[in-house]
């Protein structure tokens, strides 16, 4: 047989069975689609063929060892030839996926034989052709002995002239023969699409709870007699880890711990008149004591850092470090590599600006003058912290550095350390946020802090869970050390509960900045950030005052965060992003959504397969208690429209009986959020 002539560039040849419009792809397959181990996602494609013969399709996931994992697709819209399948990968690494279109000779024969034999047209011929097809199918290499026996029996039934034609046909089109050929079909003219990259990462890349703190504040002490502060250390900060782990967090995130420059040092509340005792901003990195690969002498040594990491791991916490690629004027790089900065016309090095804001204590790096040298130094510096146990990096303002740099750095680190996770802190235009995710950042800060109304939240989360979910994983933070929105300033305890609960249930990864549990809500006048900002000074929060028996016992939300994180850990439905459904509420301030997941059996723990369904109902108005009718999309909950269910509030341990419609009451007089586990009757 001669080779089939094919088209040439600029055309890309179709296969014998055309496969087009494969999704999800990132930039047409130029960059990997992302998932984590066991996360299901939908693959779709358009598969067509000429004429009326039956066509089918499969998704093939190829693991890092080159083993194919095949899943049959289903045509969900015959008129538009749309095929889809839900798939997942069972191990981390760089996979590929492709869609294969193929001719289905059994499907073609089954259709034609049913029509013709019923009309008594070519009856004997159709039965004979069917028997030949089953003979062929029985001989395929991937057929089991049991399957071969089933098909051989089917072929014999088609040839049994002692039985009526309809009975002979039915023996093949129903029962074991049909099931065998549905599970292991005969595939002709198999036509694969391009194999597209699929990056499968560990669970923490998608799901986790982060806790941010400034190590220098943990254990800091103010001397009333000398009016001076003594800095906390990595050792005193380690004493706080048990409380963080006790609240159920997965990641402890450290703001920069490097030496701080004295040139143009910032004082309290971002002023320019810092005194000699003021610590300065930890984001003004670098002094004669060292730069990004050094530890501030006040915090301790690398031995102390190793102690901190070891203690965190003992408590089940991973350590994330803040990476801010910028320098104090005192940074060693300024003298050693002036070409790594931007020099102005007057010969001075340009400091950072975001008009009208000015950051006189920070010199931005310029990667264009010496990319080879600067890239290599950044890679060396990152390795220092990996070697000391850091497994996650929160990157400050990555959108102010070249995207190609991040793409190279993240990929180069992953060669030897695929477990490393990168969180992008890029509050910038959506196109850049998405591009950084495509470049390799596993997680991204978002605009959640400013999305407070029901339409805004529903639209934003729907976008994150559909349009970008195959490459950008959102991280929701109600506040940060730089962000304190008016909603949080004036919403009271209801707002602080609400925004943590929504952050922790709308998406799989969320984080809080220390002090959230204390509802620190007073802003610097004219700014959306805390007064006496910890970025410029020490803070002793006197955690002991909030413990049992302390003068402020009962004034902390630590119990609420602990319960929220317990719920998140106990319910796998909350571990995924793409499985969210919004439901109706009459009141414009009441938001209702659900997450549903079918959890397979776990032989290790003896847990049977089960369905996990979580419903969240929240009052977005922190100032008033509201009643509302809610209407559930019952099929989205896995229920019949006329079914009822038992609703277990996991915050208050309250039970209700719900139907498709229910009345709810939420607000500061009670609880602002119901987090409900659905229980079938």
MOZI-V339209 format. One record per residue. PSI is psi as a letter, one per 20 degrees, with the letter a starting at -180 (* if undefined). OMEGA is omega in degrees with one decimal (999 if undefined). Layout:
PSI/OMEGA + PSI/OMEGA
//
This chain:
p/179.6 + q/-179.3 + q/178.2 + p/175.2 + p/-179.2 + q/176.5 + r/-177.7 + r/178.8 + q/10.3 + j/175.1 + q/166.5 + p/-174.3 + p/168.5 + q/168.9 + r/178.4 + h/173.2 + o/-173.7 + p/175.1 + o/-177.9 + r/173.8 + l/177.1 + p/175.1 + q/7.0 + p/175.8 + q/175.0 + o/-178.4 + l/176.8 + j/-178.8 + j/179.5 + h/178.7 + q/-172.4 + q/159.8 + q/-175.0 + q/167.6 + r/171.6 + r/-177.0 + p/176.3 + i/177.8 + p/178.1 + q/174.2 + q/-173.9 + p/172.1 + p/179.8 + q/175.7 + q/170.9 + p/-178.2 + p/-175.7 + r/170.1 + r/-179.8 + q/173.3 + b/-173.6 + j/179.0 + q/-177.4 + q/178.7 + q/177.9 + a/-176.0 + q/178.0 + q/168.2 + p/178.4 + o/172.2 + p/179.6 + p/-174.6 + r/-176.4 + h/178.4 + i/178.5 + j/-179.5 + p/179.6 + q/174.7 + o/-169.9 + p/176.0 + p/178.6 + p/177.1 + r/179.8 + p/176.1 + o/-176.2 + i/178.4 + n/-176.3 + h/-179.1 + h/179.9 + j/176.8 + k/-179.7 + p/179.6 + q/-179.1 + q/175.2 + q/174.4 + p/-175.0 + r/174.2 + q/178.5 + q/-171.9 + j/177.9 + q/-179.5 + q/177.2 + a/179.8 + o/177.9 + r/164.8 + r/171.5 + q/177.7 + q/173.9 + p/177.7 + p/169.9 + q/-179.2 + q/176.2 + p/-175.6 + n/-175.7 + h/178.4 + g/177.7 + h/177.9 + g/-179.7 + g/-177.8 + g/179.3 + g/-176.2 + g/-178.4 + g/179.7 + g/-178.5 + g/-173.4 + g/-177.9 + h/176.0 + h/178.8 + j/-178.2 + l/176.3 + p/179.3 + k/-174.7 + g/-177.7 + h/-179.6 + g/-179.0 + h/178.9 + h/179.1 + g/179.0 + h/177.2 + g/179.0 + g/177.2 + g/-179.9 + g/178.8 + h/174.5 + g/-179.9 + g/-178.1 + h/-179.0 + h/-176.6 + j/-179.2 + q/-172.2 + h/-174.9 + j/-177.7 + p/175.3 + r/177.9 + h/178.5 + g/178.7 + h/179.3 + g/179.8 + h/178.9 + g/-178.0 + h/177.6 + h/176.7 + h/177.8 + g/178.0 + g/178.0 + h/178.9 + h/178.8 + h/-178.2 + i/-176.4 + n/-175.3 + i/177.4 + i/-177.0 + q/179.8 + q/-179.3 + g/-177.9 + h/178.7 + g/178.6 + g/178.9 + g/-176.7 + h/179.1 + i/-177.7 + h/-175.7 + i/176.3 + q/172.9 + b/-170.6 + h/-178.0 + g/179.3 + g/-179.6 + g/-179.7 + g/-178.0 + i/171.2 + h/-178.8 + h/178.9 + n/-171.3 + r/167.5 + p/-175.0 + o/176.7 + q/174.7 + l/-178.2 + p/-173.6 + o/-177.2 + q/167.2 + r/168.9 + q/172.9 + o/-174.9 + q/-177.6 + q/177.4 + o/179.7 + o/-179.2 + p/-173.8 + r/-178.3 + r/-171.0 + h/-176.1 + i/175.9 + h/180.0 + h/-169.0 + p/176.2 + r/177.2 + p/-175.7 + q/175.1 + p/-177.7 + p/167.6 + r/175.4 + o/-177.0 + h/-175.9 + h/178.3 + h/-177.6 + o/-175.4 + j/177.0 + q/-176.5 + p/177.3 + p/179.2 + o/-177.0 + h/-177.8 + g/-177.6 + i/-178.5 + l/178.1 + q/178.7 + q/166.4 + p/-175.6 + q/166.1 + r/-178.6 + r/175.6 + h/178.0 + g/178.7 + h/177.3 + h/179.6 + h/178.7 + h/180.0 + i/-173.5 + h/-179.1 + h/178.9 + h/178.7 + g/177.4 + h/178.9 + h/175.0 + i/173.7 + j/178.9 + q/-177.9 + h/-171.9 + p/170.0 + p/-174.0 + p/-178.1 + p/167.4 + r/-171.5 + p/-177.1 + j/-173.7 + r/172.3 + q/-177.0 + p/-179.9 + q/178.1 + h/-178.8 + p/179.5 + k/-177.8 + p/-179.8 + q/176.7 + a/-178.6 + p/177.7 + k/172.5 + k/178.7 + r/-178.1 + j/-176.5 + l/-179.7 + q/175.0 + r/-177.7 + h/-178.9 + i/179.7 + p/-173.2 + h/-175.7 + r/-179.4 + p/177.6 + i/176.2 + i/172.1 + m/-165.5 + p/171.0 + p/177.8 + a/174.9 + i/177.7 + i/178.2 + a/-176.3 + c/-173.9 + i/179.6 + j/-178.1 + r/179.0 + p/178.0 + p/-177.7 + h/179.7 + h/-176.4 + h/178.8 + b/-173.8 + r/175.4 + h/174.4 + h/177.1 + h/178.1 + g/178.1 + h/176.7 + g/179.7 + g/-178.6 + g/179.8 + g/178.9 + g/177.3 + g/-179.1 + h/178.2 + h/-178.0 + j/177.9 + j/-180.0 + q/168.4 + q/-174.9 + p/173.5 + q/179.5 + q/176.1 + p/176.2 + o/177.8 + o/-176.6 + m/179.0 + r/-169.7 + q/164.0 + q/173.0 + i/-179.4 + i/-176.0 + p/178.2 + h/-179.8 + h/-176.6 + g/179.2 + h/-174.7 + h/-175.5 + m/179.4 + h/179.6 + i/179.5 + j/-178.9 + r/179.7 + p/179.2 + p/-178.5 + r/-175.6 + h/-179.7 + j/177.2 + i/179.3 + q/175.8 + p/-177.4 + p/173.9 + r/-175.1 + q/176.9 + q/169.1 + m/-168.2 + p/7.6 + j/-179.0 + q/175.3 + p/-179.1 + m/-175.0 + i/-177.9 + j/-174.9 + p/171.0 + p/174.8 + q/174.9 + q/175.6 + o/-174.3 + i/-171.8 + h/-175.8 + h/-179.7 + m/-176.4 + g/-178.4 + g/-178.3 + g/-177.3 + h/178.0 + g/-177.5 + h/-179.9 + h/177.8 + g/180.0 + g/178.0 + g/-177.9 + g/178.8 + h/-178.5 + h/177.7 + g/-175.8 + h/174.1 + g/179.7 + h/178.5 + j/167.8 + j/177.1 + p/-178.6 + i/178.4 + q/177.1 + p/170.7 + o/-172.7 + p/-178.5 + p/174.6 + l/-179.7 + i/-178.8 + i/177.1 + j/176.4 + q/-176.9 + p/178.5 + h/-178.9 + h/175.8 + g/-179.4 + g/179.7 + g/179.7 + g/-175.2 + g/-177.2 + g/179.4 + g/-178.9 + g/177.1 + h/-175.7 + i/179.5 + g/-179.8 + i/-175.0 + m/-178.3 + i/-179.7 + i/-175.8 + p/-178.7 + p/-178.2 + p/177.5 + p/-178.5 + p/173.8 + m/-175.8 + n/174.3 + n/-172.4 + a/-178.4 + q/-177.4 + h/-178.5 + g/178.8 + h/177.5 + g/179.7 + h/-179.0 + g/177.7 + h/176.1 + g/177.6 + h/-179.1 + i/175.7 + i/178.7 + p/-179.4 + h/-175.9 + q/-177.3 + p/164.9 + q/-175.3 + a/176.7 + k/-179.3 + g/-175.2 + h/-176.6 + j/177.7 + o/-171.6 + i/-179.4 + r/-179.8 + g/178.7 + g/-179.9 + g/-178.4 + g/-178.4 + g/-179.5 + g/-176.0 + g/-178.1 + h/175.9 + g/176.7 + g/-177.3 + h/-176.7 + i/-177.8 + f/-172.1 + h/-171.8 + j/-172.2 + h/-177.5 + j/173.5 + h/-177.1 + p/-178.9 + o/-175.7 + q/172.4 + p/-175.2 + p/178.4 + o/178.2 + h/175.7 + r/168.7 + a/177.2 + i/178.1 + i/-170.7 + p/171.6 + n/-173.6 + q/175.3 + h/178.2 + g/-179.0 + h/179.4 + h/-169.6 + j/-174.3 + i/-179.4 + a/-176.8 + h/-179.8 + g/179.7 + h/-176.7 + h/173.1 + g/-175.4 + g/-173.2 + h/174.1 + g/-178.5 + g/178.5 + g/179.1 + h/-175.2 + i/-178.8 + h/177.5 + h/-179.1 + r/-175.4 + h/-179.3 + p/175.0 + r/179.6 + q/173.7 + q/174.1 + p/-176.6 + q/-173.0 + i/176.7 + g/-178.7 + i/177.8 + j/177.8 + l/178.9 + o/-165.4 + j/-176.8 + p/-175.8 + q/169.4 + p/-176.5 + p/177.3 + j/-177.6 + q/175.4 + l/175.0 + r/-174.7 + q/170.3 + q/-176.3 + l/-173.0 + p/-178.4 + i/178.4 + h/-175.7 + i/-178.5 + r/177.8 + q/173.7 + p/173.1 + o/-175.1 + i/178.5 + m/-178.3 + h/-177.1 + h/179.6 + h/-176.0 + i/179.3 + r/177.6 + p/-177.6 + i/179.3 + r/-176.2 + i/-179.6 + k/177.9 + p/178.7 + i/-178.0 + j/-178.8 + q/174.9 + j/-180.0 + h/179.7 + h/-178.0 + g/177.8 + h/177.7 + g/-179.2 + h/177.7 + g/-179.1 + h/173.6 + g/179.8 + g/-179.4 + g/-178.8 + h/-174.5 + i/-171.8 + o/-178.0 + h/178.4 + h/-179.0 + i/-178.5 + i/-176.1 + q/-177.2 + h/-167.0 + i/-171.3 + k/-175.5 + q/174.5 + p/175.1 + q/-178.5 + r/-173.7 + q/167.7 + p/-178.4 + g/-177.7 + p/-177.9 + i/178.9 + i/-179.8 + p/177.3 + p/-177.0 + p/175.7 + r/179.6 + q/172.0 + p/-175.8 + p/-179.9 + p/172.9 + o/-174.5 + p/-179.7 + r/178.7 + q/178.0 + o/-177.5 + h/-177.0 + h/-178.0 + i/-177.5 + j/-179.8 + p/179.9 + r/174.1 + p/-179.2 + r/178.9 + p/180.0 + p/-179.3 + p/177.5 + p/175.7 + p/176.8 + p/176.1 + p/-172.9 + q/173.8 + o/-176.8 + i/177.2 + o/-175.3 + i/-172.0 + i/-175.5 + q/175.9 + p/-174.7 + q/169.8 + q/175.5 + q/168.1 + p/173.8 + q/-179.6 + p/-175.8 + q/168.3 + n/-170.7 + g/176.9 + h/177.9 + h/176.6 + i/-177.5 + k/-175.4 + q/171.9 + q/-178.2 + h/-177.8 + i/179.5 + q/167.7 + r/178.1 + r/175.5 + p/-177.9 + o/-178.6 + o/177.3 + o/-173.5 + i/175.2 + g/-173.6 + i/-176.4 + k/177.4 + q/179.4 + q/173.2 + r/169.7 + p/-177.3 + q/167.7 + a/179.0 + h/176.0 + q/179.7 + q/174.4 + p/-180.0 + q/176.0 + p/-175.4 + q/175.4 + a/-175.3 + i/177.6 + i/-179.6 + d/171.8 + q/-178.5 + i/-173.7 + p/165.1 + p/167.9 + o/-166.2 + p/168.9 + p/179.5 + p/176.5 + p/176.9 + q/174.6 + */999
//
